[in-house]
């Protein structure tokens, strides 16, 4: 039953991601990316990582993709078709490169003799939200307080940088 | 569902994202493809944290950091896209060749 559910979710995820990279209209591509993120959240719930699933829905779908949809609507004229034709030879080159990458990585994966890859039952205990919260803010040896603070600083810097870059520079700013 | 299934799924997502990065001509399309690659990497972290890890909580925390860095990247990249759109009115990567030596 779990296998069946996993195969369904995985094939939906691969199909939606394929649509997201190949649809000519960017608005449709972003909407299929939203669908693939929802399926990914379902996979996280199957892997017993509820907090990651929730933050996936809130951050990716609620934040990043909505932001991206706004930019698509701003720059392509309300989602109007803005297709630049790609030459068939370049498309074939892309398919060749990505397929050879996939083949090489798959060969590396399946030539690994580890038993861990085919174990059915997980060896780790379930992770609760309390664990994640305490680890994120603990100052102990295994705590994540320093990366957490650096990430918050990075978010602030990115916010200011985005405002500075996207500001209209018409060259007549008044000095007060 | 075993660990190798999850790793193969994330390999597929990585290959799909690389294909999108190589064939898209619009800058926003390239950003969408990069999101697909990051999604595959996150699935890998989560799968290893679920099946076998010395420290499973760290595996659950890492995707959150990836999401935060991806949000930063998206904000700056979209600001660059807006200012580029204001200058050129096109987002076709074939036309962005000022640095072409």
Interface residues (C-beta under 8 A of the other chain):
Chain A: X2 X3 X6 X10 X13 X14 X17 X18 X20 X21 X22 X26 X29 X30 X33 X36 X37 X40 X43 X44 X46 X47 X48 X49 X51 X52 X55 X56 X59 X60 X63 X64 X67 X68 X71 X72 X74 X75 X76 X82 X84 X86 X90 X91 X93 X94 X95 X97 X98 X99 X101 X102 X105 X106 X109 X110 X116 X117 X118 X119 X120 X122 X123 X124 X125 X127 X131 X132 X135 X136 X142 X144 X147 X151 X154 X155 X157 X158 X159 X161 X162 X163 X165 X166 X168
Chain B: X1 X2 X3 X4 X5 X6 X7 X8 X9 X11 X12 X13 X14 X15 X16 X17 X18 X19 X20 X22 X23 X24 X25 X26 X28 X29 X31 X32 X33 X35 X36 X39 X42 X43 X46 X47 X49 X50 X51 X52 X53 X55 X56 X57 X58 X60 X61 X63 X64 X65 X67 X68 X69 X70 X71 X72 X73 X74 X75 X76 X78 X79 X80 X81 X82 X83 X85 X86 X91 X92 X94
